[in-house]
Amino acid sequence: MTQADLRVSLAGMDKGTRRKDSRAGSSAPAKGGGVIPGAGGSDARAFSIRAAQPSALPVLIAVPHAGRSYPPGLLERMRNPAYSALRLEDRLVDLVAGRVASATGAALIVAHAPRAMIDLNRAEDDIDWEMVARGDASQPEVSRTSGSGRARSGLGLIPRRLPGVGEVWKGRHERTEIADRIAAIHRPYHAAIAEALADMRRRWGAALLLDLHSMPPLIMRGGLPPEFVVGDRFGATCSGQLTAAMFTAFAQNGRKAAHNRPYAGGFVLERHADPRSGIHAVQLEIARSSYLDSRLVESGPGFEPVVELLVGMVRKLAADVADLGRGARAEDWPEAAE
């Protein structure tokens, strides 16, 4: 597939996503936010958010890794864009999220900026500086040892390499373009999440962020691999009541799920979760083989069952979050009376 063919394919898929969302009949229109450097027209929006005012449910579904708006200049700088782009994406999980949000009334924020451009589940400084061009004499050098082990292994704020693929880029990135991506995409995206969660907490007393991802099929020894992985940073970002409700839903539907391994949650949970203040956050990974076809490229026969499962789960979670909010407010009443 040529770069031109890839751009056409990705653009067509993104338009199809918008058509399916519009047919779903959500009462809240989607609003665009942020800007993708190098993109134009409707493809320039870094993300869209759909949230009714006032909120219908105390749940926000976030999809940071399914973006497919690739600026031409970005694809030209990639060594193997047709393969690397698909490997980096949480392929079509935004379609799952859109269906679930429309069916339940949950708020939804979806990144359109591709993960290849910037990973919204990483901190701003989680950069492998070996992939960044050195500045001129007027710019202070950044420690080349900064960034997490994950960043140095290739999956930091700007992905550098992929297992089985190798280096993603033909050359280094300039610091200024990384700064532009942070300012135009990363910060507006997380500001929108924080605002939506704060609005929900004010209305309901509590809120839940469901950070939705997809994962390659896991390989397990001596048993069937899990189709889902629930991550709550080992209990630090979400009430145990909500986590238990998720596992109950999986068990009732005959689905195998794992807890925190191999995915415990990343920057999104660290940035936004504050259970003591009523804001809970959980990461949910879905095996791509559960909802995509055998090539892991298009929707497959498992798509509708996964949507149905998650619709029921989100409705139950919303009721539990509302209960937590009412309980927190009841605890505050005696203090207010005093």
N, C-alpha and C positions, 0 to 999 in steps of 0.2 A: 504494500500500500504506500503510495507516495504521500508527501506532506500535504499536498493539495487535496488528495482524496481523504486523508485523515481529517483535515479541517472541515470538509463538507460533511463527512460522516458524523463528526462530533457536533457540528452545528445543527444538523438534522435531528440528532438524538435529543439535543437540548430543547429544540422547538417542540418535539413530540412530548417531552416532559411537561412543558408549559400547557400544551393542549389538553393532556390528561388531567392536569391539576385544575384547569378551568372547567372541565366537564364534571369534576367531582362535586361541584356545587357548594363549596365552602362559603359561609356568610361573610368572611373577612377577606378583603382583597389583599393580594401580596404587594408589599412595598420593597423597592430596591434600596440597597445601601452599599456604600463603599464604591471603589472604582478599580477596575483591572487595568494596570498600566499597559499601554500598547494595544488595547482593544477599543472597538468603536461601536456606536449604536447601542442596541439593547444588550449586546454581548459585553458591554463595559461594566455592568453592575457586578460587584464582587459577591453579593449575596442577596437573598430576598427573605423577608420575614412576613409571616401571616399570623396575626394575633387579633382576635376580637376585643373590642373595648365596650364594656368590661369583659374580662376573660370568662370563657364558658367553663373552663376546667383549670385547675392549678397545675397544669403540666405543659412544659415546653419541650418539644422534640427538636434536637439539633443534629444537623448532618454536615460535618466539616470536610469530609474527604471524597465526596461524589462529584465535585465540580468538573464540568466539561467545556468551559469557555476558554479555549486555548488561543492566545494571540499568535498570529503568524510568526512573529519574531521569536517567540518562546520555542515553538516547534523546530525552527531552523537551527536553534542552538543545541538541540538534543541529539545524542548519537543515534538512537533508535526510537524515535517518537511513537511509532505505531505500536511498539511492544511495551516500552517503558511507561507510557501514559496509562495504558490499561492496567498494568501491574500496580501502579501507584494508586489508582482509583479504588474507592469502595463502590464497585461497579453497580450502578442503578439502585443502590439502596435508598436514594432520594425518592424513587418512585414508590417504594414500600412506605417510606415515611409520609409522603403526600397522601397516599390512600388512607393511612391510619389517622392522620390529622383530620382529614375531611370527614371520616366516619365518626370520629369521637368529639370533634370540636377542640382538640388540643391545639395550642399554638405551635408554629413550625418556623424554623430558620434553617435555610439551606444555602451552603456556600456554592457559588458558581465558579469562583476562581479555582483552578485546579491545584491539587496537592503538589504537583511538580513545581508550581510557581512559589507557593508558600504553604507550610503545614500549620493549620490553625490549631492543632493539638500539641503544639510545642511553644515554649516560652520564647520571647523575643530574642533573648541572648543565647538560645540553645543552637549555636551555629558551629559547624566544622569550619574553622577559619582557614584551613588549608585549601579550601575551594574558593577563597575570596582573594581577589587581586590585592597586592600590597599597596597601601596609600602612598602619596607623595610625602616629601619631607615636612610639610606643614601639618600632616595628620598624625596623631599619636598611634603607635602600633598597638594592636590588641594582642593579648597573650595568645599564643598559638595552642596553648593547652586548655583554653576555656571551652565551654560547651560540655554537655554530658557525654557519657560513654556511648549512648545511643546516637548522638550527633556524630561522634568520631567514627562510629561504625557505618555511617552513611545515611541515617534517617533522622536528621535534625530539622531545623526550621526550613532550610532549603535542602531537600533530599539530594544526596550526592551519588549514591550507588545502590544497586539492588542485588540481592542474592540471585545467582544464576544469570544475571544480566551484565553486571559490572558497572562502570561509570555511566552516569546518566547524561553528563554534559560534555561538550567538545572543548570547553575552556572554562576559565575562572569567571566568577561574578564580581561586578564592581560593588563596593560598599554602598554607593549612592543608590543603586537600583534596589538593593536589599532594604535600605531605609525607606525607599518609596513604597515598596510592597507592604512593609510593616504599617506605615502611616495610612495607606489607602485601603488596605484589606484587613490586616490583623486587628488593629485597634478598633476600627468601626464595628467589626464582627463581634468582638467580645463586649464592646460597649452596648450593643443592641441586646445581647443575651442578658447582661447585667440589668438593663432597664426593664426588660420583659419580666424577669424573675422578681425584681423589686415590686413591680406593679401587681403581680400575682400574690406575693406575700402580703401586700397591703390589703388586698381584697379577701384573701382566704386565710390568712394567718400562717400559711406555709406554701411552699412551691416545690416542684420536682423538675429537674433538668434530666431528660433522657437523651444521652449522647449516643447517637446511633451510628454504628460502623458495620463493615462486613470483613470477613477474614477468609483466607484460603482454607480449604478443607484440612482439618487437623489429622495427623497420623498418630494413632495410639497403639500401644502394644497390649495385646490381650484383652481386647474389648472394642466396642463401638466408640468412635470419637464423639465428643459433644457437638451438637449443632449450634449451641449458643454459649457465650461466655459472659457472665455478669461481673462487672468490675466496680467495686466501691472503695478502692484503696484500703482493702482489708478492714472494712467497717468504719473508716474515717469520714466518708463523704455522704453517707445515707443511713437513714433509720433502718434498723434490722427488720422492722415490721414491713417496710416496703420491699426490701430484698427478699424476704421470705415469701411475699405475695407473688413475686416474679417466679420463684422456683416452684411454687404451687401451681401456677398457670402452666409452666412447662410440663410438670408431672401429670396434670390432668389431661394434657394433650399428647401424652406419650412421647415427649421430646426430651432428649438428654441435654443437660446443661452443666457447665462448670462454673466455679466461683473463683475469680481473681487470677486464675492460671489458665492460659499463659498471658492474659491481659487483665491488669488490675485497674486500668484507667490512667489517663495522662493529664496534660496541662489543663484541659477544659475543666476537669473535676477539681484540680488543685486551685484553679483560678476562681471558680464560682461557688463551690460547695461551702456551706456554713450551716450544718445541721442545728447547732445550738441557737441560731437565729431563725431557723425555720426554712432554710433553703437546702434542699437535698439534691444530690446529683449522683447519677449512676451511668456507667458506660455499658452498652449492650452490643456485643459482637455477634453477627449472624454468619454462619458458614455460607459462602457463595453457592455451594452446591445445593443448598436448601431452597433457593428461590431463582437461580439462574439455570440456563440450559447446560448441556454436557460440555460445551466449550467455555462456559463461564463468561459469556459475552452478552446474551440477551435473556429476557425473562423466560423462565421455564415453567414446567407443570407445578412446581412447588410454590410459585409466587402467591397465588390466591390463598392457600392454606396458611402461609406465613403471615399474610396480612390479617386474615381472620383471627389467628392466635393473638397477634399484637393488639388488635382492636379490643378484644376482651380484656387483655392484660392492662392496657392503658385506662380503660374504664374502671377497673378494680383499683388500680394505683391512684387514680384521681379521687375516688371515694376515700381511700385510706389517707391521702394527703390532706383532704378536707377535714377528716377526723383529727389528724395531728394538729391542724391549725386551730380547730375549735378547742382542743385540749390546752394548747398553749395560751389561747386567749382567756380561758377559764382560770388558769393559774395566775394570770396577770390581774384579774379582777380584785382579789383580796388586797393586793399591793396598792391598787388604785384607790380602794376604799380607805385604806389607812392614810 
